[in-house]
Amino acid sequence: THIHPSTSREWMPVMGQIGRLDRNVNSKRITKTAAAAGQAVYTKSLFHEGWARLRSITGKERFMSGREIAERSYRFVLRYVEGLTEEMIVEYEGEDYDIIGISPWGQYRNRRYVEISCERREETGVKG
C-alpha cells in the first residue's frame, strides 16, 4: 500500500530526509490494574524505541479551574510502527506526552513513515 506524502513541502520528498531522524523517542503502553485497596494502578511498558524527526513545537498557557495550565505540543515523524495507537504515550527527553493523532506521512524505498502529534499539559501555578 502506498501512503501519499503530506502536502507540507518541508518533508517532500521523503528522500533525503532520513538523516533528520535524530531524536530518540519511546512509545509506551499504559496498563490499568486494580490494587488490593481498589485504587487504579497505571503501569507503563515499552512498546517501541526508535528515532524520529521533531517537526514542530508549540506552547501556550491558559487558565482552567483557577489554575494556570501550560500546554506543549510536539509532532514527530518516524518510521511506521505496526500497532501504534492513540491510547499509548510517547516519552521524549524524559517526559511523557499523550498521543493525540497518528497520520500517514510518506514512503521511501518501501519504508513507510507516520507523523505523531503529541501534547503535554502541566499545572504551572494557582491563579491570583
N, C-alpha and C positions, 0 to 999 in steps of 0.2 A: 504494500500500500504506500503510495506516495503522499507525503504531507507537504502541502504548499507553504512556502515561507511567508512570514508576516509581511505586511506592506511597509514596515519600517525599513528605511534604506540603511539604517545603522548596522544591521546584521545581514544585509543582502549583498552579495550572495553569502551563503554559509561558508563556502570555500574560502580559505584564507583567514578565518576567524578562530580556528580550532585552538591556536596558541593562546587565545584570550580566556580559556577555561583555567583561570588562575586562582580561584578561591575554593578552599576546601569547605564543603558543606556535607552535613549528615541529615538524612531523613530518618525519622523515628516514629514507631508505632506507639500509641498510648493505649494501655490496657487498664480497664477499670475493674477492680475486685472489691469485695466487701471484707472489711476487717472483722475480727471477733466481736467488737463492740457495735458493729453495724455501720460504721463510717465507711465512706468510699475511699479506696486507696488507688492512686494512679501510678502506674509503672511505665517508664519509658524504655524501649528496647530498640537497638539499632536495626534499621531496615536496609539502608544503603549508605555507603560513604563514597563520595566522588568529587570531581572538580566541576566548577561552574563559572560562568561569567556573570559578574554583577552588572546588571543593566541600568538600574536606577535606584535612587534612594529619595524618598520624600519624607518630610516630617511636618507635623502640625501639633498644636496644643489647643485644647478646648476644656471647658468646664462641664462636668456631668455630676449631678447629685452632690453639689458642693465641693467637688474635688477637681483639681487640675489633672487632666489626662494628656500624656504625650503619646502620639502615635507615630511609629516609624514603619514605613513600607519599603520593601525590597523586591526586586524582580531578578530572578536568576535564570540563565539559560544553561541547560546541561543535557548530556546525552540521555536519550529516552530510557526510563526505568520502568519495567513491567510491574504493575501492581501499585504504583504510587497513587495515593488518594488524598483528597482534601481533609480526611479525618486524621491525617498524620501531621507532624510538625517538622520544621527544618531547624537545625541547630547551625548557627553561623557565629563565629567568634565568641563561643561560649554562651550565647543567648538563644532562647527558643522563640520561634516565630510560627504563628498559625498560618497554614496554607489556605489561602482564600481563592485560589484559582490555578488550574493547570491547563495550558494551551499548547497545541502542536506548534512547532516553530519552523522546522525545515528539515531537509535531508541532504546529506553529502556522503558520497561513496558508501551507500547502503547503511549509513548510520542516521538514525532519526534523533531529533532534538526536541525538547519541550521548554517552555517558559513557565516558571513557577512564581506566582505572586504571593507574597507573604506579608504579614502585619504583626507588629508587637505593640501592645499597649502597656503603659506604665503610669502609675499614680505618681505625680511629682510634688504634691503638696495639698494643703487644705485651703480653700478659697477664703480670703478675708483675713 
